Amino acid sequence: MTWRGSTTVKDRILACLPYFLPLVAVYGYGGFLIRQFPFLEILFRPIAPLLEIYRIPYVGLLIFIGLFIFVVRNEKISHFIRFNTMQSLLLGISIFLCGILMQIVAIISGQFAIQTLSTTVFLGIIVAVVYSLAQSLMGRYAEIPTISDAVYMQVR
């Protein structure tokens, strides 16, 4: 749905870029799955430089704040780019919240629950990012339940 005007090829490409951040953030959750299926490691090789940059303390927080202030809140940037940037930021927040949940689960239960939860978070974010990238490249708004509703509240 492109209800805020048409999108250019440049807008479509720029709207895809923020989705690399949730991929970087969720990479650590895929450890169990990547060990079982080593070919998945090949899929993450293109973002290896981002993985190294993201390991520097507070870089993730600075990128988050920068994108929120300079892209999402900047009304001179097209709505399509701001929408996709905010959606990728909310995916990152959901990864952070899942990390807190996993710390609680680690205290209560065993390794199997952690592996299951990690793999579920990893696959869920990968599917959401791939769907969002595909929709963005086609010039459509990616509608992810609950997250997109929150994005529409933030991006006017």
N, C-alpha and C positions, 0 to 999 in steps of 0.2 A: 504494500500500500504506500503510495507516494502522495500523501495528502497535503504536503507542504511544498508543492511544486515539483518540477522534474529534476532529475539528478544528472550531473555530467559524469563522464568517465573519471575525471579527476576526483570528484566527490566520492565516487564509488571506491576508488583505490584508497583515498584518505580515510574513509569510513572503516576500511578493513584493518588498517594498521593498529589501532588500539587493542584488537582482539589477540594480538601476540602476548600481551601482558597476562591475561588469564592462563594462556598456555604455559608461560614461564612459571607462574605461581602454582599451577597444578602438577607440574612435572614431578615434584617430590612425592606426590601421592601415588604415582604410577610405578613405584619401585618394585612392588610385588608382581605386577603384571608384566613389566618390562623384563624382569628376570625369567619369567616363564615363556615370553615371546620376544626374543632378542631383536626381531626385525622392527619392532616398535621404536627401538633406539634410533634407527635410521630415519624415521619420520621426524625426530626431534633435532637432527643434525643442523638443519637450516637456522634454528634459533639458538644454537650453542653459544654464540657471542652474547646474546641477551641473557642467557643463563649465567654466564660469568659476571656480567655487569650487575645483575640482580642480587648476587651474593654479597656485594658491598653493603655494609650496614646502612640502613635508612634510605637506600636508593629507591626501593619500592614505594616508600612513603612519600618521598619527594616527587616521584613520577606521578603518583596518585594526586597529590595536591596540585601539582603543575597542570595536569590534564583537567582537573576539575575547575580550577580558577581560569586558566587561559583558553580552554576550549569549550567546556560545557557552559560556562557562564558568559562567554563572549557571543553576543547576539549578532555580530558581524559574520560569524562563521555559519554556514548553512545548517539548517535544522537536522538534516540527514546525518551529517558528520557529528554534530553534538549528541544526537540520539544514540548513535552507535558507540560513541566514546563513553557516555554515561552507562550504557548497558554493559560495556566491558568492565567498567569500574565496579558496577554492582555484582558482576560475576566474580570479580576479585574479592569483594567483601564477603560474598557467600563462601568462597574458599577459606578465607580467614575464619569465619564463624564455624565452618566444618572442622578446622584445625582445633579450635577450642573444644568443640564437641568430642573430637577424638582424644584429647587429653583427659577428658572426664571418663570416656569409655575405657581408656587404658587403665585407669585406676580401678574401675569396677569389674571389668571382664578380661578375657584372655586375648591371645594373639590372633585367634581366628576372627573375632569381632573387628579388630583393628584392620586386618587385611581386607575383610569384606567391605568395611566402611571406606577405606582408602581407595579400593578399586571402584566402588560405586561413585565416589566423588570424582575420581579421575575420568571415568567413562562419561559421566553426566556432563562435566564441563567440556570434554572433548566434543561430545555430540552438540552441545549448545553453541560452541565456538564454530564448528564446521557448518552448522545450520545458519548461524548469523553471518558468516563469511559468504556463504552461497547466496543468501538473500541480499546482502549488501552489494555483491558483484552484479546482481540482476537489477539493482536499483530499488529494491523493496525494503520495507521496514521489517526486521525480524521480530516476530511476536513470540516472546517467551513468556508463558503464564507467570503472573505475579511480578516478575522482574520488569517486564515491559510496562506494566501499569505504574510501577514506581518510577520508571524512567520518564513516562509522560507527565508525572507530577512534578518532576524536577526540571525538565526541559520544556520551555514554552515557545 
